Amino acid sequence: MRGRGTTQELRRRIAIEAARLVSEGGLRDYRHAKEKAAARLGIFDESSLPKNSEVEDALREHQRLFHADDQPRTLRRLREAAREALRFFARFEPRLVGAVLDGTADVHSAVCLHLYTDQPNDVLAQLQERRIAYEEVSRRVRVDRVTTRDYPALRFSAGDAPIDVTVLPYDLLRQAPLDRVGERPMQRASLAALDSLLHDSARD
């Protein structure tokens, strides 16, 4: 029992430090944050690394303790930017995903969208028509527990909000990719769902 308690305490310490690195240092990759946190704490036992869900819980706690005033304002600003982006990409059945949706977004976060189309070049054409400068990259997506594929992704800015768009085949609209935290189907929100979320948060 004592050994288990020690392991649990190490996991907790690593989770808290990883959450700080995510919040203060802008690290987005939880695995990298956990490994960096463990190294800083001098902990090199792989079994002591916390789950991604433990890091996310610690991140929410960190934000409540240290960013109770500014984080909610930042989150609302990014959600409003997400609403405009969802409207802009309406023809591609867009869905909001990631930290802006789940509420953990901070000043380092981008508005992350999934677009669904079998013609990815149509997304590029829309940005080019509006003379929006973008960066084109490739993103690895966990389609399910056994399938991982690379899909095109685009990054650009809308005012002071970074926008990160992953372009997926239309068939995947029916099946959400797995999230980075618990390997569950990723939480997604349509424009209507985001409008409801903004309306509810305005009443709090």
C-alpha positions in Angstrom: 0.0 0.0 0.0 2.8 2.3 0.8 4.4 1.8 -2.6 1.1 2.6 -4.3 0.8 5.8 -2.3 4.2 6.8 -3.3 3.5 6.2 -7.0 0.2 8.1 -6.7 2.0 11.0 -5.2 4.6 11.0 -7.9 1.9 10.9 -10.6 0.2 13.9 -8.9 3.4 15.9 -8.7 4.1 15.2 -12.4 0.6 16.1 -13.4 0.7 19.4 -11.5 4.1 20.3 -13.1 2.9 19.2 -16.6 -0.3 21.3 -16.2 1.9 24.3 -15.3 4.0 23.8 -18.5 0.9 23.5 -20.6 -0.6 26.7 -19.1 2.5 28.9 -18.7 4.7 27.5 -21.4 2.2 26.8 -24.1 3.0 23.1 -24.5 0.1 21.4 -26.3 1.4 17.9 -26.4 0.5 16.2 -23.1 3.0 13.4 -23.6 5.8 15.9 -24.1 4.6 18.0 -21.1 4.5 14.9 -18.8 8.0 13.8 -19.9 9.4 17.3 -19.4 7.8 17.6 -16.0 9.1 14.3 -14.9 12.6 15.2 -16.0 12.4 18.5 -14.1 11.3 16.7 -11.0 14.0 14.1 -11.3 11.5 11.2 -11.8 12.5 8.7 -14.5 10.1 5.9 -13.8 7.8 5.4 -16.7 5.1 3.9 -14.5 5.0 7.2 -12.6 3.7 9.2 -15.5 0.1 10.3 -15.0 -2.7 9.7 -17.5 -3.6 12.5 -19.9 -6.9 12.9 -18.0 -4.9 13.5 -14.8 -3.0 16.3 -16.5 -6.2 17.8 -17.8 -7.7 17.7 -14.3 -4.6 19.4 -12.9 -4.7 22.0 -15.7 -8.3 23.0 -14.8 -7.2 23.3 -11.2 -4.2 25.4 -12.2 -6.5 27.7 -14.2 -8.9 28.1 -11.3 -6.1 28.9 -8.8 -3.9 31.2 -11.0 -6.0 32.5 -13.8 -9.5 32.8 -12.4 -9.9 36.3 -13.8 -8.2 36.2 -17.2 -8.8 32.6 -18.4 -12.6 33.0 -18.7 -12.2 36.2 -20.7 -9.7 34.5 -23.0 -12.0 31.5 -23.4 -15.0 33.7 -24.4 -12.9 35.7 -26.9 -11.7 32.5 -28.5 -15.2 31.0 -28.6 -16.5 34.1 -30.3 -13.7 33.8 -32.9 -14.7 30.2 -33.3 -18.2 31.2 -34.0 -17.1 33.5 -36.9 -14.8 30.7 -38.2 -17.6 28.2 -38.2 -19.8 30.6 -40.1 -17.0 31.3 -42.6 -16.5 27.5 -43.3 -20.3 26.7 -43.2 -20.2 24.8 -46.5 -17.7 22.3 -45.1 -19.9 21.1 -42.1 -17.4 22.5 -39.6 -17.1 21.3 -36.0 -15.3 23.0 -33.2 -12.9 20.7 -31.2 -10.2 21.0 -28.6 -9.5 23.3 -25.8 -11.8 26.1 -26.9 -14.7 23.7 -26.8 -13.8 21.8 -23.6 -13.0 25.0 -21.7 -9.3 24.7 -21.0 -8.2 27.2 -23.7 -5.8 29.9 -22.6 -3.6 32.6 -24.3 -1.6 29.9 -26.0 -4.6 28.1 -27.6 -5.8 28.1 -31.1 -9.3 27.7 -32.3 -9.3 24.2 -33.7 -11.9 23.1 -36.3 -12.6 20.0 -38.3 -13.9 20.5 -41.8 -15.5 17.8 -43.8 -15.1 17.6 -47.6 -13.9 15.2 -50.3 -12.4 18.2 -52.1 -9.7 19.7 -49.8 -8.6 22.1 -52.5 -12.0 23.9 -52.1 -10.9 24.9 -48.6 -7.7 26.4 -50.0 -9.6 28.2 -52.7 -11.9 29.8 -50.2 -8.9 31.2 -48.2 -7.2 32.3 -51.4 -10.3 34.1 -52.6 -10.4 36.1 -49.4 -6.6 36.7 -49.6 -6.0 35.0 -46.3 -2.4 33.9 -45.8 -2.1 30.4 -44.4 0.4 27.7 -43.5 -0.3 24.2 -44.8 0.8 21.2 -42.7 0.0 17.6 -42.2 -1.8 16.2 -39.1 -1.9 12.7 -37.8 -5.4 11.7 -36.6 -6.5 8.7 -34.6 -9.5 7.6 -36.7 -10.2 4.7 -34.3 -8.2 2.5 -32.0 -6.4 0.7 -34.8 -6.3 3.3 -37.6 -4.2 6.4 -37.7 -4.0 8.6 -40.9 -2.5 11.8 -42.0 -4.8 14.6 -43.2 -4.1 18.2 -44.5 -4.3 21.0 -41.9 -4.2 24.8 -42.3 -3.1 27.5 -39.9 -3.9 31.2 -40.2 -4.9 34.1 -38.1 -8.3 35.8 -37.8 -7.6 39.1 -36.0 -5.7 38.1 -32.8 -7.1 34.5 -32.8 -5.0 31.7 -34.3 -7.1 29.3 -36.3 -6.1 25.7 -36.9 -8.2 23.7 -39.4 -8.0 19.9 -40.1 -9.6 18.9 -43.4 -11.2 15.4 -43.1 -13.1 13.2 -45.6 -16.8 13.7 -45.5 -17.4 10.1 -44.3 -15.7 10.9 -41.0 -18.4 13.4 -40.1 -20.3 10.4 -38.8 -17.4 9.1 -36.7 -15.4 11.5 -34.5 -11.7 10.8 -34.2 -10.3 9.8 -30.8 -9.3 12.5 -28.4 -5.8 12.9 -26.9 -7.0 12.5 -23.3 -8.9 9.3 -22.9 -8.9 7.8 -26.5 -12.7 8.4 -26.5 -14.6 9.9 -29.5 -13.6 13.5 -29.7 -16.1 16.1 -28.4 -17.3 18.2 -31.3 -19.6 21.2 -31.6 -21.6 22.6 -34.5 -22.3 26.3 -34.8 -25.7 25.8 -33.1 -24.1 24.0 -30.2 -21.5 26.7 -29.8 -24.1 29.4 -29.9 -25.9 27.6 -27.1 -22.7 27.3 -25.1 -22.0 31.0 -25.4 -25.5 31.9 -24.4 -25.4 29.7 -21.3 -22.0 31.1 -20.3 -23.2 34.7 -20.6 -25.9 33.9 -18.0 -23.4 32.6 -15.4 
